[in-house]
Amino acid sequence: MTRDMTRRGPAQGAAAALVVLALAAIGMLAPASSRHAERGGPASTPDASLLSAAQEAFVHGRTEEARELLTRVQESRLPAEKKDLLAYLGALLTEDGQAYDLALTTYLSRFPSGAFRREATLALSKLRYVGGDYAAAENLLSIFSPGVERNATGREALITRGLAQLGRGDAPGALQFLLAAAPDLRGTREEEAYDYALAEAALRANKPAAAMEALRSLLERHPQGDYAPQALYAMGTALEMVGRQADAASVFRQVAQRFPLSYEATRVRDRGIRPGSASESLLPIGGGYAIQVGAFTRRDLAEALERELRQAGVSDVSVRAGTEIPQVFRVRAGVFTTRDQARALGERLRRERGFSYRVVPH
């Protein structure tokens, strides 16, 4: 999933999607080139050779050459097993958006079990998505399921499916779906896009703590990644949702300082927030301090204390399962820049509710 698809309007997004999909298609076709480019066998004909040459040109980025070669291929003279490739490659080389849509739809209709069915389905679903038809995009992507996807096409389709569900207004359902897809996406090249999609779904489902967990994961693993400015801005939004206005402003300043030319930095300036000095203490993402309020060998007791803390007005609370034997479940709250800030929350809880606490690294 590209940043363009999550930000731009339908017209701009559709144009950007065509570029992105064409580039992605190079990877889709490259592994198949050895299968389709074989020469000398019984299926090798002049038209089949032209098709293989067009495919090779496309894989190496020579699109105009590929288009010219493809115009010389006569489908009627191709072996049956090559017609699938001709239709798919012809769709990828279509420049006009509406014609591209029609070519992909035609491919899927003619070759419902074709070698490129999954790639064509993903490409068509993205067109539906950037056009705002989220239900149609989600319906197309129903052939992709969590727990079974093992390649880049499938992983990207899972993220797109979750975003389509989010786009049509089902934030809780999108969050549940994306959480189910975690085993497919953790540790992959698509992990950064996945964490951002997960955070967006959590924010819209009014679960800021879950959003912050996904955003911390993203920013720790990809501090200069494609989604870093968006993730930082979303982190500030999540902190605002739990009432931590000062921490939110600190994160917004990080956006302006670290990514001054980004769209998110413009949004920060529109809020009236300006970058602070370089020596200013900023909220560490994935660092800092928290308070530990309890530790239990029974999860149910830890979760009961978690609920009690939330009732006391503490929003950023988590139960962390240890790795020791017997296992210990630790209840922690907050994330602060300094020990003194964390201690202030602990003292408030001690005075108002009688809780004991200790300051720990977050």
N, C-alpha and C positions, 0 to 999 in steps of 0.2 A: 504494500500500500504506500503510495507516494504522499508527500506532504501536500502537493498540489490538490489532490483529491479531497483532503480534509479542510481545505481553506478556500479555494476559489469558487466562484459562481459557476452555474452549469455550463455556460458558453465557454468560459476560459478553461474550466475543468475538462471539458470534452476535447478541446484542442490539445491540452497538455497530456491527456490520457492517450491520445493517438500516438504522440511521440514516445511516451513511456512504454506503451504496449509494443510498439514496433521495436524498440531497443530490447525489451524483455524477450520478444519473440526470437531474437538472434540466439539467445540461450536455449529456448525451447527447441529450435530446429537443429542446433549444432550437434547434440548427441545422436540425432537421427541421420545425420549426413552420411555416415558410413553405411547405414542400411540402404538408403535410397540412392546413393551415388555409385553403387556397384556397377561395373561395366563388364561386358563380355559374356554375361549369362544369357539365357534364352529370352529374358525380358528386356535386353538392351536393344533399343531402337534409336534412330536419329532423334525422335521427339523426346524419348526418355533421357537421352544424353543432354539435350537442350535443357530439360527440366532440372537435371542434376547440376548443370552449369549455373542455372539461375539460382538454385538453392545455395550453391557455394558462394556466388557473388553476394547474395543477401546476407549470409552468415558473416561475411567479411566486410559488411557495411557498404557495398557498392550497389545501392538500391536502384539507381537509374539503369545500370547494366542489367540488373536482375529483371527489371520491368521489360526492357527491350527483348531479352532472351525469352521471357514468358509469352510475349505476343507472338512468337514464332512457333509456339507449341500447339499442336492440334490434339485436343483431347481424344478425338475418335481414333487417333493412331497410337494412343498410349496403352500399355498393358493395364489391366484392371487395377492391379495393386498400386499403380502410380497416380491414379486419378484423385485419390484422397489427398496426396501431397500437392497436386496441382491446384485443387480448390482451396486448400488452406494457405498455401503460399500466395495465391492470387488475392485472397482476402487481406493478408498482411501487407501486401504492396498497394492496396487501395488507398488513395490519398484523401478523397472526400469523405467527410464524416458519415453522412447518410449512406453512401455507397458501401463504406466499411461495415456499418451496421448490417446492411442487407447481405453483404458477402459472408459475414460470420453466421448470420441466421440461415442462409442457404446452405452453408457448409454443414451445420449441425442437422439440418433437415435431410440432406442427402446422405450424410455419413454419421448416423446416430451412434455407431460403434467405431468410428474412425480413430486412427492413431493419434490424432490431435484434438480429440473431443474435449478433454479436460482443459487444455490450453485455450481453445476457442470459447468454451463456456466461461472461463475466467475473464477473457478479453471482453466478451459481450456483456457480462455482468458489470464490468467496470464502466462501460458506456451507459448502462442503465443507471448506475450509481451516480455518475457525475451529471447525468440529466435529471436527477431528482426522483427517479422512479425506483425507490428503495425496495418496495415490495417485489417488483419484478426481478431486481438484482438478487434479493434473498432467495426467491423461488428458483432461479437458475442455479444458485450455488448449493441447493439442497443435495446435490450429488457428492458434496464434500462433507465429511463428518469427523469430529474430534476422535482421537484414539486410533485412527487408521492412516492418516496422511504421513507420507515418508519422503516427499520431495518438495522442492521450492514452490512448484505450482500449487500443490495441495495446501501448503502452509500459508501462502499468500491468499488463497481462496478462503481459508478459515477466518483470517483477519478481515477480509472484505465482507464476508457473510455477517460477522459480528457488527461491523460498522453499518451495514445495510439495515440490520435489525434496530440498531441505535437510531439511524436516520428516520425510520418510520415511527419512532416514538416509544419503542419498547426498551427503555434503558435497563430495567431489572432483568429482562430476558436476555439482552445483549451481554450484560455482565455475567450472568450464569453461563451463557454459551462460551464466552471467551475464557472464563475460568476453567471450563471443561476441556478447552483446547490447550491448556498450559503444557501438558506432556509432549504435545506435538511441536511446540514452539520454543520451549526453553533450551538455551544453548545453541540456537540456530542463527543464521544470518538475519532472519526475520524477527528476532527477539526484540530489537529496539522498537520497530513498528508495532509489535504486539503489545509491549508494555504501555506505549502511548494510547493505543486503542482501548486497552483495559482501563487505564486511568480515566479516559474520557467517559467510558460507560459508567464507571464508579461515581464520577462527579455528577453525572446526570441522574444517577439512581440515588443521589443524596447520601453517598457513602464515602465521605472525604478521607476517612482513615484508610480504606482500601485503595483509594486513588493515590494517596501519599506513599503507600507501600510500593505500588507499581512504579511511581515516578522516581522514588529513591533508587529502585533497582535499575531503572533506565539511566539515571544520571551517574550512578556509581560505575556502571559498565561502559557507558558511552558518553562521557562528559563533554566531548566535542562532536557528537554525532549529529546527524541530520535533524533529529527531533529535540536536541538539547534546548534551544530557545523556547520552543513550545512547551516542553516539559517543565522548565523553570517557571514559566508564566502560569501553567496549570497548578504547580505546587503553591504558588502564591495565592491562587484562587481557592485551593483546598484549605490553606491555613486561614483565610478569611472566613470560610464556611464554619470553622470550629472556633471562631472568635479570637484568633491569635493575630490581631491586626498589626502589631509591631513586627512580628516575625514575617508576616506576609509582605510588609513594606520592605524588609531587609532582602527577601528573595526577589521582589520586583526590581530592587536596585541592582541585584546581581545580573538580572537580564540586561539592563541598560549598560552595565559595566563590561560584561563579558561578550555581549552580542549587540553592539551599538547600531549596527546597520540592519538588524533583523526587523521584521514586521512586529514582533512582540515588543521590541524596544520602543517602537512608535506607540504601541498601546500603553506601555508604561508611562511614557511622556504625556500621553493624553490624560492619564490619571493625575497629572501634576507631580509625579515622582521624578526626582532627578538623581543621577548617580552621586553617591557619597565620595569621600576621599578614599584613596587606595588603601589607607591604613585602617579604615573602618572595619569593625568586627561584624562579619556577615554570618548569617545562619548557615552552619555547615550542613550540606546535604549528605545524609548517611553518616553523620558524625555528631559531635556535641554530647550533651548530657541528658539523662532522664532520671526519674526517681523510681526506685523499686519499692513497692508497698507491701508485697507479700510473696512467699514462696511455698508451694504445696506439692505433696506427692500425689494429690488427687486433682485431676483437671476440673471436676465439677466445683470444687471449693475455689479454685482460681477464677473460674468463670463467674461464680457468685460475687467475688470481690470486684471483678471487672464491672459487673452490672451496678454494684453499689457505688463505685467511683463515678460512673457515668451519671448516676442519679445525683451525685454531689456536684455535677456540672463540669466534670473533666471529660473532654471529648476524645483526646488522643490517648487511648488506653489500649494495651495489647497484652495477650497472654503468650509467653514464649516458652516453648517446650525445650528442655535441656537434653543433652545427649548422654548424661550420666545414667548409671543404674544403681538404685531405682531412679526413674525419671523424675525430674523436678520441673514444675510449671511456675514460672515467675511472672508476676503481674507488674507491668511497668507503665508509666504515664509520662507524657510530654517529650519534647525534644528542644533543648535550649542551647544557646551559644556558650554560656558560662555555667560553672557550678553554682554561682550565687543565684542565677535565674531559676535553676532547677530547685535549689534549696527553698526559694520563696514559695513555690507551689507546695513543696512538702510541708513547710511550716503552716501554710494556710489550711491544709488538710488535717494536720495535727491539732490546730486550734479549734477548727470548726467541727471535725468529725472524730477526732481521737485516733487517727491513723498514725502508725509509726512508719518511718521511711528511711531510705538511704540513697544518696546520689551515686549513680552508676554511669559509665560510658554508654551512649545510645547505640 
